[in-house]
Amino acid sequence: MAVSTPSVPFAEPPWLNGLPSPYFDASHHKLQRACREFIDKHLNRSALQWETAEELPSHVFSDFARGNFLLPALPAPLPAEWLRKLGITHMPGDIPVEEWNTLHGLIYADEMSRAGLAGPSGGITTGMAFGVPPLLRYADKQLQDRFLPDLLLGKTRSCIAITEPDAGSDVANITTTAQISECGRFYIVNGAKKWITNGMMADSATMAVRTGPEGSGAKGISLLVVPLKDNPGVSRRRLKVAGQISAGTSFIELDDVKVPRENLIGKEGDGMKYVMNNFNHERLFISIGVTRQARVALSTAFAYCLKREAFGKTLMDQPVVRHRLAKCAAALESQSAWVESFAYQLTKMDKANADKELGGLTALCKANAGMVLDECARCAVLLFGGNGYTRSGQGEIIEKIYREVPGARIPGGSEDVLLDLSIRQMVKLFQQKTASLKEKPQL
């Protein structure tokens, strides 16, 4: 693919700079062009302004729904039968819904983060990306029929509500309870959810609750669709976090909230399994966006160093500056190549096999993305100097990206937990494969 205007080094992944790639075909290039045009116009051009104002205008979500730019946040393969039932036959870039794969999803997630900020894009995609998939995978027909049409068309919004004040990455110890009412028709939900992205805007939550007795751990967890909007007993308030402010992070309290028993997703007691399987898409989606944020930070610093002068020459003429940029570039391009490899592998694997084979590595990829962003953002702040420490002016985007580093390293499973989880899961997989070899009869 010919590139008419050269971009700043590291501003784009190699395949968008015209270099050969074994992964991307004509449909991927067509999608990328469609995403670049729509997302730049409707999101990226104003993303910095909206994040500074700490609010995403409500029309933005509607704009994305009308343009069919919400559904690409779903994991591949897409629910083609559902989409065709709703009159949706093609995705952006004129790609048939049946042909959409994880590489298409990677392109969308990458373009959604090209402003360098997680808040505005997260304010649009989080509910569709993480709240809707459990309904698609595990809910029965009546529950799907009640909720999916409006969710998929963007008429209503969802969120994923798992984390609690005293249970973050330790999902098995959540304490929000869902007990059967005396009449037997409802779950009565009590508890609190904290740091819930999109929680302020969502009409309903895909919520992890404890249906088992106290002390039942992972076996006592279930998933419910909990209506939030105008539902008695539900109260929500905005949480002011350091970064990603416009994504609507919230604290949700539930006081004797009635939820129909028909809102149970899948089987009672299987919620932990559903949550863990859902995490794989969430972590890869986050990895892609965070990798693009690192790219924005590094390329912005690169452009600044080409023009900023100190001690009689540009910063780029200083060996120590080039050394800093080089180290970050190596980490960034390695992470970027890893993410592309992941997406390609997922185009060749069914979900059950991918969850088994790649679950641990997905956790590791997400953790590494946060560490790479930390290196690139810190490097950019140092090279921008005082400008990178100022909330306005030419270093504003760098200052904001650096404040978002903890948001890349904590949500979706905090870094230390994911590093440990990745190795434990890979050891478990290795032991299972070793044991199966021993059990095979010798010929």
One Martini backbone bead per residue (centre of mass of N, CA, C, O) as a GRO file, in nm:
protein
  443
    1MET     BB    1   0.092   0.038   0.026
    2ALA     BB    2   0.072   0.358  -0.043
    3VAL     BB    3   0.242   0.653   0.087
    4SER     BB    4   0.213   0.993   0.052
    5THR     BB    5   0.257   1.071   0.365
    6PRO     BB    6   0.476   1.096   0.600
    7SER     BB    7   0.514   0.992   0.915
    8VAL     BB    8   0.588   0.995   1.214
    9PRO     BB    9   0.772   0.820   1.390
   10PHE     BB   10   0.553   0.579   1.538
   11ALA     BB   11   0.252   0.675   1.458
   12GLU     BB   12   0.248   0.395   1.304
   13PRO     BB   13   0.203   0.106   1.203
   14PRO     BB   14   0.367  -0.056   0.959
   15TRP     BB   15   0.114  -0.126   0.772
   16LEU     BB   16   0.047   0.201   0.752
   17ASN     BB   17   0.348   0.249   0.604
   18GLY     BB   18   0.361   0.011   0.365
   19LEU     BB   19   0.429  -0.246   0.495
   20PRO     BB   20   0.449  -0.565   0.515
   21SER     BB   21   0.181  -0.812   0.580
   22PRO     BB   22   0.033  -1.125   0.688
   23TYR     BB   23  -0.266  -1.014   0.792
   24PHE     BB   24  -0.357  -0.786   0.586
   25ASP     BB   25  -0.620  -0.706   0.385
   26ALA     BB   26  -0.841  -0.534   0.197
   27SER     BB   27  -1.060  -0.518   0.421
   28HIS     BB   28  -0.878  -0.381   0.633
   29HIS     BB   29  -0.815  -0.125   0.473
   30LYS     BB   30  -1.108  -0.036   0.435
   31LEU     BB   31  -1.178  -0.010   0.732
   32GLN     BB   32  -0.960   0.193   0.816
   33ARG     BB   33  -1.067   0.424   0.642
   34ALA     BB   34  -1.348   0.438   0.769
   35CYS     BB   35  -1.255   0.489   1.059
   36ARG     BB   36  -1.086   0.741   1.019
   37GLU     BB   37  -1.315   0.922   0.916
   38PHE     BB   38  -1.531   0.888   1.143
   39ILE     BB   39  -1.365   0.911   1.413
   40ASP     BB   40  -1.235   1.181   1.364
   41LYS     BB   41  -1.503   1.343   1.334
   42HIS     BB   42  -1.669   1.216   1.607
   43LEU     BB   43  -1.396   1.224   1.816
   44ASN     BB   44  -1.084   1.307   1.791
   45ARG     BB   45  -1.115   1.620   1.745
   46SER     BB   46  -1.269   1.640   2.057
   47ALA     BB   47  -1.140   1.470   2.289
   48LEU     BB   48  -0.974   1.677   2.450
   49GLN     BB   49  -1.205   1.865   2.518
   50TRP     BB   50  -1.386   1.654   2.665
   51GLU     BB   51  -1.180   1.568   2.879
   52THR     BB   52  -1.147   1.851   3.002
   53ALA     BB   53  -1.466   1.869   3.064
   54GLU     BB   54  -1.555   1.571   3.173
   55GLU     BB   55  -1.747   1.526   2.903
   56LEU     BB   56  -1.972   1.340   2.707
   57PRO     BB   57  -2.168   1.389   2.472
   58SER     BB   58  -2.467   1.232   2.401
   59HIS     BB   59  -2.448   1.238   2.080
   60VAL     BB   60  -2.210   1.045   2.030
   61PHE     BB   61  -2.345   0.773   2.070
   62SER     BB   62  -2.561   0.821   1.852
   63ASP     BB   63  -2.367   0.857   1.617
   64PHE     BB   64  -2.248   0.567   1.637
   65ALA     BB   65  -2.511   0.415   1.602
   66ARG     BB   66  -2.591   0.529   1.320
   67GLY     BB   67  -2.295   0.440   1.193
   68ASN     BB   68  -2.213   0.151   1.304
   69PHE     BB   69  -1.978   0.209   1.567
   70LEU     BB   70  -2.038  -0.017   1.803
   71LEU     BB   71  -2.018  -0.326   1.714
   72PRO     BB   72  -1.695  -0.352   1.684
   73ALA     BB   73  -1.660  -0.412   2.004
   74LEU     BB   74  -1.715  -0.684   1.955
   75PRO     BB   75  -1.655  -0.999   1.947
   76ALA     BB   76  -1.521  -1.242   1.762
   77PRO     BB   77  -1.772  -1.345   1.630
   78LEU     BB   78  -2.049  -1.227   1.518
   79PRO     BB   79  -2.404  -1.196   1.560
   80ALA     BB   80  -2.542  -1.253   1.271
   81GLU     BB   81  -2.833  -1.337   1.326
   82TRP     BB   82  -2.910  -1.088   1.489
   83LEU     BB   83  -2.830  -0.867   1.288
   84ARG     BB   84  -3.016  -0.955   1.055
   85LYS     BB   85  -3.278  -0.926   1.220
   86LEU     BB   86  -3.200  -0.598   1.244
   87GLY     BB   87  -3.072  -0.520   0.943
   88ILE     BB   88  -2.764  -0.619   0.968
   89THR     BB   89  -2.511  -0.698   0.713
   90HIS     BB   90  -2.294  -0.462   0.761
   91MET     BB   91  -1.998  -0.320   0.813
   92PRO     BB   92  -1.768  -0.125   0.821
   93GLY     BB   93  -1.645  -0.131   0.493
   94ASP     BB   94  -1.849  -0.348   0.378
   95ILE     BB   95  -1.863  -0.591   0.585
   96PRO     BB   96  -1.965  -0.881   0.638
   97VAL     BB   97  -2.063  -1.017   0.931
   98GLU     BB   98  -1.934  -1.307   0.871
   99GLU     BB   99  -1.626  -1.172   0.806
  100TRP     BB  100  -1.566  -1.089   1.078
  101ASN     BB  101  -1.267  -1.024   1.267
  102THR     BB  102  -1.015  -0.961   1.491
  103LEU     BB  103  -0.865  -0.765   1.301
  104HIS     BB  104  -1.096  -0.571   1.276
  105GLY     BB  105  -1.114  -0.509   1.579
  106LEU     BB  106  -0.831  -0.390   1.604
  107ILE     BB  107  -0.870  -0.147   1.418
  108TYR     BB  108  -1.092  -0.015   1.577
  109ALA     BB  109  -0.948   0.013   1.853
  110ASP     BB  110  -0.714   0.181   1.743
  111GLU     BB  111  -0.879   0.422   1.628
  112MET     BB  112  -1.025   0.493   1.905
  113SER     BB  113  -0.711   0.572   2.026
  114ARG     BB  114  -0.578   0.814   1.848
  115ALA     BB  115  -0.600   1.051   2.069
  116GLY     BB  116  -0.475   0.909   2.350
  117LEU     BB  117  -0.764   0.856   2.487
  118ALA     BB  118  -0.981   0.664   2.700
  119GLY     BB  119  -1.243   0.816   2.771
  120PRO     BB  120  -1.409   0.873   2.509
  121SER     BB  121  -1.404   0.578   2.403
  122GLY     BB  122  -1.512   0.443   2.668
  123GLY     BB  123  -1.791   0.601   2.657
  124ILE     BB  124  -1.879   0.408   2.406
  125THR     BB  125  -1.764   0.086   2.430
  126THR     BB  126  -1.783  -0.072   2.706
  127GLY     BB  127  -2.067  -0.195   2.701
  128MET     BB  128  -2.039  -0.354   2.434
  129ALA     BB  129  -1.766  -0.507   2.494
  130PHE     BB  130  -1.854  -0.619   2.813
  131GLY     BB  131  -2.178  -0.633   2.865
  132VAL     BB  132  -2.299  -0.801   2.613
  133PRO     BB  133  -2.154  -1.084   2.565
  134PRO     BB  134  -2.294  -1.259   2.789
  135LEU     BB  135  -2.568  -1.254   2.645
  136LEU     BB  136  -2.478  -1.392   2.381
  137ARG     BB  137  -2.352  -1.661   2.520
  138TYR     BB  138  -2.560  -1.731   2.796
  139ALA     BB  139  -2.834  -1.650   2.733
  140ASP     BB  140  -3.148  -1.681   2.693
  141LYS     BB  141  -3.397  -1.607   2.478
  142GLN     BB  142  -3.574  -1.420   2.653
  143LEU     BB  143  -3.342  -1.231   2.738
  144GLN     BB  144  -3.247  -1.149   2.461
  145ASP     BB  145  -3.520  -1.037   2.353
  146ARG     BB  146  -3.534  -0.801   2.570
  147PHE     BB  147  -3.224  -0.667   2.522
  148LEU     BB  148  -3.062  -0.683   2.247
  149PRO     BB  149  -3.191  -0.497   2.036
  150ASP     BB  150  -3.129  -0.222   2.186
  151LEU     BB  151  -2.826  -0.266   2.231
  152LEU     BB  152  -2.732  -0.315   1.930
  153LEU     BB  153  -2.873  -0.029   1.835
  154GLY     BB  154  -2.829   0.194   2.074
  155LYS     BB  155  -3.092   0.255   2.261
  156THR     BB  156  -2.921   0.114   2.475
  157ARG     BB  157  -2.725   0.062   2.781
  158SER     BB  158  -2.429  -0.082   2.910
  159CYS     BB  159  -2.255  -0.266   3.173
  160ILE     BB  160  -1.985  -0.370   3.380
  161ALA     BB  161  -2.041  -0.526   3.717
  162ILE     BB  162  -1.790  -0.623   3.957
  163THR     BB  163  -1.658  -0.424   4.119
  164GLU     BB  164  -1.555  -0.350   4.457
  165PRO     BB  165  -1.442  -0.196   4.733
  166ASP     BB  166  -1.332  -0.513   4.837
  167ALA     BB  167  -1.335  -0.618   4.509
  168GLY     BB  168  -1.142  -0.654   4.250
  169SER     BB  169  -0.949  -0.891   4.135
  170ASP     BB  170  -1.120  -1.046   4.367
  171VAL     BB  171  -1.394  -1.186   4.254
  172ALA     BB  172  -1.463  -1.427   4.458
  173ASN     BB  173  -1.522  -1.180   4.698
  174ILE     BB  174  -1.787  -1.088   4.654
  175THR     BB  175  -2.091  -0.926   4.833
  176THR     BB  176  -2.311  -0.905   4.645
  177THR     BB  177  -2.648  -0.979   4.676
  178ALA     BB  178  -2.886  -1.255   4.567
  179GLN     BB  179  -3.210  -1.301   4.677
  180ILE     BB  180  -3.488  -1.469   4.721
  181SER     BB  181  -3.796  -1.405   4.729
  182GLU     BB  182  -4.088  -1.491   4.882
  183CYS     BB  183  -4.239  -1.523   4.595
  184GLY     BB  184  -4.001  -1.621   4.376
  185ARG     BB  185  -3.958  -1.377   4.137
  186PHE     BB  186  -3.698  -1.259   4.283
  187TYR     BB  187  -3.420  -1.067   4.316
  188ILE     BB  188  -3.238  -0.938   4.598
  189VAL     BB  189  -3.032  -0.657   4.582
  190ASN     BB  190  -2.715  -0.613   4.767
  191GLY     BB  191  -2.485  -0.334   4.745
  192ALA     BB  192  -2.166  -0.264   4.568
  193LYS     BB  193  -2.023  -0.064   4.300
  194LYS     BB  194  -1.692   0.005   4.165
  195TRP     BB  195  -1.553   0.146   3.893
  196ILE     BB  196  -1.786   0.196   3.669
  197THR     BB  197  -1.792   0.195   3.347
  198ASN     BB  198  -2.075   0.371   3.235
  199GLY     BB  199  -2.268   0.382   3.489
  200MET     BB  200  -2.415   0.663   3.430
  201MET     BB  201  -2.541   0.569   3.130
  202ALA     BB  202  -2.672   0.311   3.203
  203ASP     BB  203  -2.958   0.098   3.193
  204SER     BB  204  -2.768  -0.155   3.241
  205ALA     BB  205  -2.628  -0.448   3.414
  206THR     BB  206  -2.365  -0.669   3.414
  207MET     BB  207  -2.383  -0.862   3.714
  208ALA     BB  208  -2.207  -0.954   3.991
  209VAL     BB  209  -2.328  -1.209   4.218
  210ARG     BB  210  -2.442  -1.350   4.527
  211THR     BB  211  -2.619  -1.669   4.552
  212GLY     BB  212  -2.453  -1.782   4.754
  213PRO     BB  213  -2.312  -1.842   5.028
  214GLU     BB  214  -2.116  -1.753   5.256
  215GLY     BB  215  -1.801  -1.872   5.140
  216SER     BB  216  -1.840  -1.988   4.830
  217GLY     BB  217  -1.715  -1.817   4.631
  218ALA     BB  218  -1.707  -1.886   4.303
  219LYS     BB  219  -1.967  -2.082   4.325
  220GLY     BB  220  -2.161  -1.816   4.421
  221ILE     BB  221  -2.164  -1.695   4.130
  222SER     BB  222  -2.352  -1.458   3.933
  223LEU     BB  223  -2.545  -1.339   3.652
  224LEU     BB  224  -2.700  -1.017   3.596
  225VAL     BB  225  -2.966  -0.819   3.485
  226VAL     BB  226  -2.954  -0.478   3.593
  227PRO     BB  227  -3.153  -0.235   3.635
  228LEU     BB  228  -3.094   0.128   3.661
  229LYS     BB  229  -3.300   0.302   3.534
  230ASP     BB  230  -3.540   0.398   3.751
  231ASN     BB  231  -3.458   0.202   3.989
  232PRO     BB  232  -3.543   0.096   4.277
  233GLY     BB  233  -3.245   0.124   4.487
  234VAL     BB  234  -3.083   0.292   4.279
  235SER     BB  235  -2.755   0.441   4.305
  236ARG     BB  236  -2.562   0.717   4.155
  237ARG     BB  237  -2.210   0.814   4.124
  238ARG     BB  238  -1.951   1.005   4.060
  239LEU     BB  239  -1.611   0.939   3.980
  240LYS     BB  240  -1.301   1.089   4.048
  241VAL     BB  241  -1.051   1.036   3.836
  242ALA     BB  242  -0.745   1.083   3.695
  243GLY     BB  243  -0.856   0.936   3.439
  244GLN     BB  244  -1.090   0.878   3.211
  245ILE     BB  245  -1.333   1.077   3.282
  246SER     BB  246  -1.550   1.056   3.030
  247ALA     BB  247  -1.645   0.741   3.104
  248GLY     BB  248  -1.821   0.726   3.374
  249THR     BB  249  -1.730   0.672   3.656
  250SER     BB  250  -1.879   0.462   3.921
  251PHE     BB  251  -2.114   0.445   4.194
  252ILE     BB  252  -2.308   0.158   4.306
  253GLU     BB  253  -2.616   0.127   4.474
  254LEU     BB  254  -2.794  -0.153   4.647
  255ASP     BB  255  -3.142  -0.144   4.772
  256ASP     BB  256  -3.357  -0.371   4.736
  257VAL     BB  257  -3.335  -0.488   4.442
  258LYS     BB  258  -3.549  -0.574   4.186
  259VAL     BB  259  -3.503  -0.889   4.007
  260PRO     BB  260  -3.578  -1.087   3.779
  261ARG     BB  261  -3.515  -1.420   3.739
  262GLU     BB  262  -3.496  -1.395   3.418
  263ASN     BB  263  -3.206  -1.225   3.450
  264LEU     BB  264  -3.048  -1.469   3.433
  265ILE     BB  265  -2.729  -1.572   3.333
  266GLY     BB  266  -2.771  -1.869   3.281
  267LYS     BB  267  -2.626  -2.017   3.551
  268GLU     BB  268  -2.629  -2.076   3.864
  269GLY     BB  269  -2.282  -2.043   3.964
  270ASP     BB  270  -2.136  -1.953   3.665
  271GLY     BB  271  -2.018  -1.658   3.674
  272MET     BB  272  -1.710  -1.691   3.690
  273LYS     BB  273  -1.674  -1.817   3.413
  274TYR     BB  274  -1.792  -1.582   3.251
  275VAL     BB  275  -1.598  -1.364   3.348
  276MET     BB  276  -1.330  -1.492   3.255
  277ASN     BB  277  -1.405  -1.511   2.952
  278ASN     BB  278  -1.461  -1.201   2.920
  279PHE     BB  279  -1.170  -1.097   2.984
  280ASN     BB  280  -1.023  -1.159   2.719
  281HIS     BB  281  -1.147  -0.935   2.549
  282GLU     BB  282  -1.093  -0.700   2.738
  283ARG     BB  283  -0.778  -0.724   2.740
  284LEU     BB  284  -0.732  -0.694   2.438
  285PHE     BB  285  -0.877  -0.426   2.397
  286ILE     BB  286  -0.694  -0.273   2.590
  287SER     BB  287  -0.421  -0.335   2.459
  288ILE     BB  288  -0.473  -0.183   2.197
  289GLY     BB  289  -0.531   0.100   2.314
  290VAL     BB  290  -0.266   0.129   2.481
  291THR     BB  291  -0.071   0.101   2.245
  292ARG     BB  292  -0.171   0.359   2.104
  293GLN     BB  293  -0.103   0.554   2.331
  294ALA     BB  294   0.201   0.501   2.317
  295ARG     BB  295   0.226   0.603   2.026
  296VAL     BB  296   0.136   0.892   2.078
  297ALA     BB  297   0.350   0.967   2.284
  298LEU     BB  298   0.607   0.906   2.114
  299SER     BB  299   0.542   1.071   1.853
  300THR     BB  300   0.507   1.342   1.996
  301ALA     BB  301   0.794   1.352   2.105
  302PHE     BB  302   0.940   1.330   1.838
  303ALA     BB  303   0.828   1.595   1.713
  304TYR     BB  304   0.935   1.781   1.937
  305CYS     BB  305   1.245   1.707   1.905
  306LEU     BB  306   1.270   1.830   1.610
  307LYS     BB  307   1.209   2.148   1.722
  308ARG     BB  308   1.341   2.156   1.988
  309GLU     BB  309   1.558   2.378   2.162
  310ALA     BB  310   1.893   2.311   2.309
  311PHE     BB  311   2.206   2.415   2.325
  312GLY     BB  312   2.192   2.489   1.997
  313LYS     BB  313   1.987   2.237   1.959
  314THR     BB  314   1.814   1.985   1.906
  315LEU     BB  315   1.699   1.722   2.076
  316MET     BB  316   1.767   1.513   1.845
  317ASP     BB  317   2.088   1.590   1.876
  318GLN     BB  318   2.069   1.426   2.139
  319PRO     BB  319   2.174   1.126   2.247
  320VAL     BB  320   1.991   1.087   2.501
  321VAL     BB  321   1.726   1.116   2.344
  322ARG     BB  322   1.759   0.887   2.141
  323HIS     BB  323   1.782   0.668   2.356
  324ARG     BB  324   1.501   0.695   2.475
  325LEU     BB  325   1.340   0.648   2.215
  326ALA     BB  326   1.454   0.369   2.142
  327LYS     BB  327   1.356   0.206   2.387
  328CYS     BB  328   1.056   0.263   2.342
  329ALA     BB  329   1.031   0.161   2.051
  330ALA     BB  330   1.098  -0.135   2.106
  331ALA     BB  331   0.861  -0.188   2.298
  332LEU     BB  332   0.629  -0.099   2.114
  333GLU     BB  333   0.677  -0.285   1.860
  334SER     BB  334   0.655  -0.547   2.018
  335GLN     BB  335   0.367  -0.508   2.123
  336SER     BB  336   0.230  -0.465   1.849
  337ALA     BB  337   0.306  -0.741   1.729
  338TRP     BB  338   0.165  -0.910   1.946
  339VAL     BB  339  -0.123  -0.812   1.899
  340GLU     BB  340  -0.141  -0.904   1.605
  341SER     BB  341  -0.089  -1.201   1.662
  342PHE     BB  342  -0.333  -1.248   1.840
  343ALA     BB  343  -0.550  -1.175   1.635
  344TYR     BB  344  -0.474  -1.392   1.431
  345GLN     BB  345  -0.512  -1.641   1.610
  346LEU     BB  346  -0.825  -1.581   1.655
  347THR     BB  347  -0.899  -1.642   1.348
  348LYS     BB  348  -0.806  -1.972   1.403
  349MET     BB  349  -1.001  -1.986   1.662
  350ASP     BB  350  -1.191  -2.097   1.892
  351LYS     BB  351  -1.298  -1.995   2.192
  352ALA     BB  352  -1.232  -2.236   2.371
  353ASN     BB  353  -0.936  -2.266   2.274
  354ALA     BB  354  -0.846  -1.974   2.330
  355ASP     BB  355  -0.902  -1.966   2.633
  356LYS     BB  356  -0.699  -2.194   2.695
  357GLU     BB  357  -0.431  -2.102   2.531
  358LEU     BB  358  -0.460  -1.756   2.581
  359GLY     BB  359  -0.534  -1.652   2.864
  360GLY     BB  360  -0.253  -1.598   2.992
  361LEU     BB  361  -0.139  -1.420   2.756
  362THR     BB  362  -0.350  -1.199   2.773
  363ALA     BB  363  -0.272  -1.100   3.050
  364LEU     BB  364   0.022  -1.032   2.971
  365CYS     BB  365  -0.041  -0.829   2.744
  366LYS     BB  366  -0.189  -0.625   2.920
  367ALA     BB  367   0.039  -0.571   3.120
  368ASN     BB  368   0.250  -0.481   2.908
  369ALA     BB  369   0.100  -0.238   2.795
  370GLY     BB  370   0.121  -0.070   3.056
  371MET     BB  371   0.433  -0.064   3.067
  372VAL     BB  372   0.477   0.074   2.794
  373LEU     BB  373   0.319   0.328   2.854
  374ASP     BB  374   0.488   0.421   3.088
  375GLU     BB  375   0.749   0.461   2.928
  376CYS     BB  376   0.641   0.656   2.704
  377ALA     BB  377   0.512   0.874   2.887
  378ARG     BB  378   0.761   0.941   3.058
  379CYS     BB  379   0.942   1.022   2.827
  380ALA     BB  380   0.764   1.253   2.721
  381VAL     BB  381   0.765   1.429   2.973
  382LEU     BB  382   1.074   1.469   2.987
  383LEU     BB  383   1.102   1.597   2.696
  384PHE     BB  384   0.891   1.832   2.754
  385GLY     BB  385   0.899   1.902   3.039
  386GLY     BB  386   0.712   2.154   3.146
  387ASN     BB  387   0.497   2.093   2.925
  388GLY     BB  388   0.438   1.793   3.048
  389TYR     BB  389   0.330   1.950   3.336
  390THR     BB  390   0.093   2.080   3.166
  391ARG     BB  391  -0.267   2.137   3.120
  392SER     BB  392  -0.152   2.309   2.880
  393GLY     BB  393  -0.081   2.324   2.564
  394GLN     BB  394   0.165   2.134   2.398
  395GLY     BB  395   0.154   1.915   2.662
  396GLU     BB  396  -0.136   1.814   2.730
  397ILE     BB  397  -0.153   1.523   2.616
  398ILE     BB  398   0.081   1.411   2.786
  399GLU     BB  399  -0.032   1.468   3.066
  400LYS     BB  400  -0.286   1.291   3.024
  401ILE     BB  401  -0.157   1.021   2.959
  402TYR     BB  402   0.001   0.992   3.226
  403ARG     BB  403  -0.265   0.980   3.404
  404GLU     BB  404  -0.354   0.695   3.250
  405VAL     BB  405  -0.166   0.467   3.342
  406PRO     BB  406  -0.323   0.337   3.582
  407GLY     BB  407  -0.573   0.268   3.392
  408ALA     BB  408  -0.389   0.041   3.244
  409ARG     BB  409  -0.281  -0.126   3.519
  410ILE     BB  410  -0.569  -0.202   3.663
  411PRO     BB  411  -0.787  -0.251   3.487
  412GLY     BB  412  -0.874  -0.581   3.402
  413GLY     BB  413  -0.653  -0.628   3.595
  414SER     BB  414  -0.399  -0.613   3.773
  415GLU     BB  415  -0.075  -0.648   3.709
  416ASP     BB  416   0.015  -0.855   3.929
  417VAL     BB  417  -0.216  -1.050   3.884
  418LEU     BB  418  -0.157  -1.108   3.579
  419LEU     BB  419   0.127  -1.214   3.600
  420ASP     BB  420   0.050  -1.453   3.778
  421LEU     BB  421  -0.180  -1.573   3.609
  422SER     BB  422  -0.021  -1.641   3.352
  423ILE     BB  423   0.165  -1.857   3.479
  424ARG     BB  424  -0.045  -2.041   3.607
  425GLN     BB  425  -0.194  -2.111   3.341
  426MET     BB  426   0.055  -2.225   3.188
  427VAL     BB  427   0.118  -2.448   3.387
  428LYS     BB  428  -0.153  -2.591   3.376
  429LEU     BB  429  -0.145  -2.653   3.073
  430PHE     BB  430   0.116  -2.814   3.074
  431GLN     BB  431   0.019  -3.035   3.273
  432GLN     BB  432  -0.219  -3.134   3.101
  433LYS     BB  433  -0.051  -3.220   2.853
  434THR     BB  434   0.137  -3.414   3.000
  435ALA     BB  435  -0.084  -3.603   3.112
  436SER     BB  436  -0.207  -3.685   2.835
  437LEU     BB  437   0.047  -3.831   2.733
  438LYS     BB  438   0.059  -4.051   2.959
  439GLU     BB  439  -0.236  -4.170   2.886
  440LYS     BB  440  -0.134  -4.269   2.632
  441PRO     BB  441  -0.092  -4.523   2.438
  442GLN     BB  442   0.154  -4.733   2.349
  443LEU     BB  443   0.280  -4.843   2.022
   0.00000   0.00000   0.00000
